[in-house]
């Protein structure tokens, strides 16, 4: 299906952390008429982890970061962006807490609902989109990890997002606790209403794959008429995907959601694979019904160092091009 860009498209972006932040900036640069951020809720580290444990709430950190990416570009919106991201210093009980996390925690208690809290902050900050938790309950990631034993064939379980992201072993597979959680209705609605859905980039096992372990999300991705684009990382994450090739990322994606079909995998072409490697990547992508796209989506080098971040303007142009493609 070819999309008519006479109307501003609706973007729904799945992920978490810095990867989702960059994708949301790209959605803004693309002139999206509506933007929905569907955000993972498995974080258990830092300020988010403390609030999660102390208040038995959805971890707010990735939600806060998505909110900050969507604040309006006025002076007030910029102030909200920096305030939401501001962290307290010192050595006391407040040290390390992000202001936005505390605001969301307080509003969620006051209003009795995290989605209402997110929508309230979005209204205050003049947000150009909506932030939606993928599930209404905090999730826990558990991984099977090799290399933690003298025998490399032995798999050991590692539990928790931080533990999975920083393990010195090789992650083979992850699962969610509780298993097969229900998605929030708003997340499903956002996928179904979209013209384009993005998945990633980000920490593969802790920000991207968890979305694929929520059955309602997979069903919505297969049912939506939107183009579904998986944005691959520009480099392996230290820890959980250390040493992973781009092809390995695609295989892991397919292994965790074998019934899911997407339209495109998007990889960077600037420091991209050889033609022979591209053939293997196209074959891997076809395993989940997808085409493989190689485009320049990397930020320009700074001080001679190659960037590991996506350029929002470049990514926006590519996503709009894919949206036009039949």
N, C-alpha and C positions, 0 to 999 in steps of 0.2 A: 504494500500500500504506500502510495506517495502522499506526503502531507502537504497541504496548501498553507504556506507561511504568510498568507494575507492576514490571518488571525494569529495573535501571539500564542505560542504553544504553552502547554501545561507540562512542567517538569516535575517528576517525582524522583528523588535521589535517596538511595539506600546506602547506609554506611555508618561511619562514626569517626570521631577524632579529626586529625588534620586533613586526612584524605577527603572526608565529606565536606569540610570547610572549603577546600579548593573547588570541589565540584559545585557547591552552592554559589560560589563566586562566579563560576563559569555560567551557571544557569542565569544569574543576574546579567552577565555580559551578553548572553544570548537574547536578552529582551523577553524572557519568559513572562507570559501573562499571569501565571500562577506558579508558585514553587512550593513543593511539599518535601520536607526532610523526614524520612523514616529512619529512626535512629536506634542503634543497638543499646541494650540495657544490661550489659554483663560486666561492666567495669567494677573492679573491687579494690582499686588502689587509690592512694592519695586522699584528697578531700572527698571525692565521690565515695570511696570505700568507707571512710569514717562515717559519713552521713548515712550510707546504706546500712552499716552495722548498728549505729546508735539509734536510728529512727525507723528501721525496717522499711525503707523507701526505695523506689527506683533510683539507681545512681544518676545524679544530675549532670555530671561533667560533660559527656558527649552532647547532651541536650542543650546545655548552656553554650557550648561552642557553636552549635548549629544556629542558635538564636543570634549569637554575635555576628555570624556571617550574613544574617538577613536584616540587620538593622538598617534603617534608612540612611541616606548619605548626607542628611542635613547635619548641622553642628550638633544638634541634640542627639541625633542618631549615632554620630561618631562618639559622643560622650557616653552614651549607653553601651556602645561596643566595647570601649576601653574599660568601663566600670564593671560590666559583666565578667570580663576576663581578669580583672585586678585580683591579685592574691595578697593576703595579709602576710607581713613578715613577722619577725620576732621569734620568741621561743615559747610563748604561752599556748593556751588552748585554741586560739584563733589562727595560729601560724600555719600557713599553707592552704588555708581555705580560700576558695575563689568566691568573690562577692555574689556572682550569679548563682552559684550552687546554694548559698544561704538564702537568697531571695526565693529560689524555686522551692527549697525545703520548707520555708515558712509559709509561702502561698499554698503549697500542696496540703499542708496541715490545716490552714485556715479555710480553704475552699473544699477540702476533702477529695481532691482529684488532681492528679498531675497534669492532665491535659488542659484543665481549666487554668492551672497555674501558668503553663506554657503560653496559652492563648492570651492571658492577661499581660504577661511581660511583652509578648509580641505587640499587643495594642499600645502599651506604654512606649515602646521603642520604635514605633512606626515601622514594624517589620514588613518586608515585601513578600513574606511567605509564611508557611506554617510548619512548626516542628512537632513531630508525632512520635511517641515511643512505639517501638515495634510490638511490645507486649506491655500489659498492665502490671506485671510483676517483675521483680529483679530476677535475672537469669544467672546461672553459673556455668562456666565452661569447664569441661573435663577433657583432657587429651591423653591419647596413647602416645608415649614418647620412647624412642629407641636411643641407645647410647648412654643411658644412665647406669648401666650395669657392665660388668666385665664382658659378658656375652652380648654382642651387639644385636643378637636376634631377640633378646628379651625386651618386652614392652612393659613400661611402668606407667601407672596413671598419675597425672599431674592435674590438680584442680585449682581453678581460679584464673581470671584473665591475666593478672600480673605474672603469675607463675608460668602460664603457658607462653606469654610473650617474651619471657626472659630465660626460659629453660636452655641449658647448654646442650641438651639432647636434640634429636630430630623428631619433630612432631609428625606423626603418621596419620592421625585422625582425631577429630574433635566431636563432642556431643554436648547437648544442653541438658542441664538439670533445672527444672523438671523436663522430662522428655516430651517432645511434641507440644509445646505450649500454644495456647490460643493467641492469635494476633489481635491487636486492638482493631475494632471495626474501622476506625479512622484510617489506619494504615492500609487496609484492604481497599477502602474507598478511594484513597489517594492513588493507588496503583491502577485501579480500574478507570479512573477519570483522566489519567495522564495521556499525553501524546507521546512523551518519551520518558522512559524509566532508565536511570543509571544505577549500576551496582559497583561500588568501589570508587576510587582506589582506597588502600588502607591496609592495616595489619590483617593479613589474609585470614588467619585462623581466629582472630579475636574481634575483628570489625566487619569482615565481609561474609565469611562462611556462616556465622550464627544466623543471619537472615534466611539462609537456605535450609535451616533446620527447623523452621517454623512452618508447618504444613500449609496453613492458610496463606502465607506469603507465596509459597511455590505455586499453589493453585491459582492465586490472583495473577502471578506473572505469566502463567500459561494461558490464562483466560483473557487478559487485557488485549486490546487492539493497539496498544502503544508499542513503539519500537523499544526493545530492551537492549541496552548497551552495557557490557562489562568493561570497565576501565581498568586496565592492568597497571600494576605498580611500575615505576621507572627503575627501581632497583629492589633487590631482596631486602626484607626487614631483618635487622640484626636480631638474633635470637630465633624466633619461631620459624622463619623461612630462610635462614642463613644457607647460602649455597643453592637455593632453588632457582632453576631456570624459568624463563617465561612459560615454556611448555609444561613444566611441572606445576606451575600455578593453575593452568587450564585443566590439567588432569585432576588435580585436587578438587577444583571447583566441580567438575563432573562427577567425581566419586561421591561427594557429599550430597549431591542432588541429581541422581541419575535420570529422574523423570522430567527435570526442568529443561526447557528449550529457550534459548535466547537468540537474538538476531545478530549481534556483533560482539567480538572481542576487539578492543582497541589498544594497540601497542604503539610506543614511541618509535619513530623512524630515524631520529637523529643519531642515536647510538644504538641503532637497531640491529637485528640479526642478519646473518648472511642469507643469500638467496636459498641455499640448501636448508638452513634453519627455518626460513619462512615456510618452506614446503611442509616441514614437520608441524609447524604451528597451525597452518591451515587445516591439516589433517586432524590435529587435536581439537580445534574449534568445531569442525564438522561433526565431531562426536556428540556435541550437544546442540546440533542443528544450526550452528552459527557460522557466519562469515568472519574472516580475519581481516582487520584493517590496520595498516601501518601509516601513521601520520605524525607530523611534527607537532607535539603537544607539550614539549618541555620548556621550562623557563630558560631564558637566555643565560649563559654563564656569567658569573660574577667573580671578579678578581681571578679570572682564569680557571675557576673551579666549575665543574659540570654540576648543574642544579639537579636535585632529586625531587623537585616539585613540578607539578603541572602548571602551565601558564593558563590562567582563566580565559584570556581572550582567544588564544589558540584553540583551547579545548572547546570553547563556545562555538567557534566557527566550524569545527569538525562535527560536533553534535548536530548542529543545524543542517550541515551537509548530509549526514546520515539520515536525518529526519526527512529530507527531501527525496531520498533514494527509494525506489520501489523495491 
